[in-house]
Amino acid sequence: MTRVNTVIVVVPVHNEAALLDRCLRAVAEAVDMAAGHGIRCIVRIVLDDCSDASAAIASRFAFPTIAIAAGNVGLDHTVRNALKL
């Protein structure tokens, strides 16, 4: 069995203020749990043309963010932008 050493997590966000805090708390908990097992996690939050409080909420966490204005075009575009960080 192959051991996983690194996990990349991309969180696409388009006006998700109502759910984002809860989501990022869960991601932070998962990252801590993974670290306890020797797994490195790379987390990127991609803020796609947000007009709500999503950016402010994301800034309360230690994860890097990137702001794009793609207009909620979906996961593929979001992931490609996140990996540019």
N, C-alpha and C positions, 0 to 999 in steps of 0.2 A: 504494500500500500504506500502511495506517495504522500509525504507529509507536506502540508500547506504551511509556508513560512510567511506569506504576505497576502492580505486581502485588500482589494480596492473597493471602496464604497462611494458611489456617486448618488447624491440626493438632488434630484431635479425639483425645482421649486418655481411655481407660478401662482402667486397670490394664495399662499397656503398658511396665512397667519393663524387661522383657527386651529390647525393641527400641528404646526411646525415645532413648537416647543416640546410637545409630547414625543414627536418623532425623533428629534435630536437628542432628547434625554435617553430614549431607548437605544439610539446609536451609540451614545457615549457609554452606556452600561455594557453594551456588547463589545465595544472596543476595549474596555477595562477587563472584561472577562477573557477576551482573546489574548490580551497581553499577559494575563496570568498563565496562559498555556504556551507562551513563547511565540505568539502569532502577531506580527506587525500589521496594523491597519492604517491604510491611507484613506482619509475621508475628504471628499470635496463636496461643497454645497454650491450648486449652480442656480443662481437667482436669475430667472428668465423674465425680464420685463415686468418686475413686480411693482405694483402700485399700492400695496398694502404695507403692513408692518413686518413683512417677512424678513427684510434685510436687518432690521433692528433686532428681531428675535434671533436670527442666525449669528449676529455679532456677539451675543452673550455666550457663545460656545467657542471652544478653542480650534474648531475646524476652519481651514481656509475656505474662503468664498470667492466666487467669480461671478460678476454680473454680466449678463448678455442681454441683447434685445432681439432675440430670435422669434419672439411671439408664440411661445408654447408649441414648438414644432415637434416635440416628442423626445423620446429617450435616446435615439441614435445621435441626434445633433447635440444633445446635452452631454452625453458621454464623450464625444469627440472634443468638445470645448473643455470639459473637466480635465481631460488628460493632457491638455496643453499647459497646465499649471506646473 
